[in-house]
């Protein structure tokens, strides 16, 4: 990686950490550190395998760490936890 790419990556990671910290502050009931096992899980996995990394065949959110997808998936996971736990929204199939 080039120095500029590393600097950009560092900035993006800092922004991501601020977003996650803000989510934690505003929604203390959401357990960010725990893997999401809720109603939206199949949709997260489908989205990751179809759009983020086509044909990745990720079967579990813990697999995203192996594919360097943790940051991207964490944002989606936080959003789904918020929908599920804070708003009580259920996916319509």
N, C-alpha and C positions, 0 to 999 in steps of 0.2 A: 504494500500500500504506500501511496505517496503521502508526504507530510500534510498536504492540504486535505486529502481524503480523511486522514486520521483526525485532523482538527474538526472537520465537518461532522464526523462520526461522534466525537466527544460532545460537540454542541447538541446534536440530536439526542444523545443519551441523557444529557443534562436536562433538556426540555422534557423528555419522557419521564425522568425521575420526578420533575416538578409536577407533571400532570398526575402521576400516581400518588404523590404526596398530597395533592389537592383533593383527589378522590378519597383518600383515607381520612382527611380532615372533615370533609363534608358528609361522608357516609361511614361513620365509625363501625357500623355493624357489618360491613362488607369485609371479609377476610381475604385480603389481597394475596397473602402468602400461600393460601391453600388452593389447590387445583379445583377448578370449577367442575362440578358433576351434575349441574342442574339441567333444566328442561331444554336449554338452548345448545347444549353440548354437541348434539349431532349436526346442528347448523354451523357451528364454529368449525368443526372438523371438515365439513363439506366445503365451506368457504375457503379454508386454508388450502385444501387439496385441489380445489378447482381454480382459484384465482391468485392466491399468494405464491404458491409453488405447485404448479400443475403436476399432477401425477406423483406427488410426494408420498402418498399413501400413509399419512400420519393417522394413527388409530387412537392416540391418546395425547392430551395436551402436554404431558411430560416429554413426549417425543420431540416437541418443538425446540427444546434446548439442544438436542443433537443436531438440529438443522439450522441453528442460529436464527430461529424465527421467534424467539421468546418475546422480544420487545413488541413486535407487531401483534402477536397473539395476545399478549398481556392487555393491550388496549381493548381489543375485542372482548376478551374475557371479562374485564372490568365492566364494560358496558352491559354485557349480558347478566353479570351478577347484579348490577344496579337495576336492570329491568326486572329480573327475577325476584330478588330479595327486597329491594326498596319499593318498587312500584307494583309488585305482584302481578306482572303481566305474563300471560301464558302464551306460548306460540300456538297459532292456529294451523293445523295440518290440513 
